[in-house]
Amino acid sequence: MTFEKIQGIIVEELGKDAEEVQLTTNIQEELDADSLDLFQIINEIEDAFDVKIESEENIQTVADLVNFVDQQLAEK
């Protein structure tokens, strides 16, 4: 469920097809997202899941985002 929601946010923000956004997809390299795109995606994810993502440094792939959000939700 987390993946589908995050996938939807990335598809909407970057104008990509859902097939392009998989768990192993590198957001910046494979989806051509710049730091502003990543910032927007993170803001949308924070709002959608009511979590706080402190740093973008460790976020490379879609799976990194999903795992981070799942971890934050588990701690609530």
N, C-alpha and C positions, 0 to 999 in steps of 0.2 A: 504494500500500500504506500509506504514512504517513497519507494522508487517511482511509482506511477505519478505521484503528486509532484515530485521534484522533476521528473522527466517532462511533465506538462509545463512547469514553470520555465524550464530551459528552452523547450520548443517555442513557447510564446515569446520569451525575451529575445531569442536569437533568430527566430523565423526559420527554424530547421524542421525537418521531418522527424517524427518520433523514432523511425528506424535508425536515424543517425545518432540518437542519444541512448546509449546502452551503459551498463554499469562500468564497463572497462574503458569507456570513451574519455579521452583526455580533453577537458573542457577548453583549455586555451589552445592546445596544439591542433586537435582534430576538429573543433567547432569554430576556430578562429575568433574566440572570445578575447577581448582585451580586458584590461584591469577594470574599466568602467562597467563592461558587461558583467564581469564576475561580481562586482560590487552590487549591481542591480539584482542579479540572480540571488545572491546571498540575502539581500534585503527582502525579496519576495518570499524566500524560504523561511526567514525569521518570522515574518508576518503570518505565513500560512501555518506554521507549526508552533508558534509562540515559543521560540528558542532564541538563544543569542549565540552567534558564531563570532568568537573573539578575533580570530585571525584567519586570513585567507591563505597563509603560507603553506599549510599542510594539505591544502585542497588542490589536487591535480585532476582527479577523475570524478565521474558521477558517483561511483561507489564511495569515495571519500566523503562526499556530502551526505549520502544516505546513511553511512555508518555513523557519522557525527550526529546527525539528527536523531537517529535511533538511540544513540547513547544518551543524548540530552533528554529525550523523552523517558527513557528508562530510569533516569535519576530523579524524575519529578514525582 
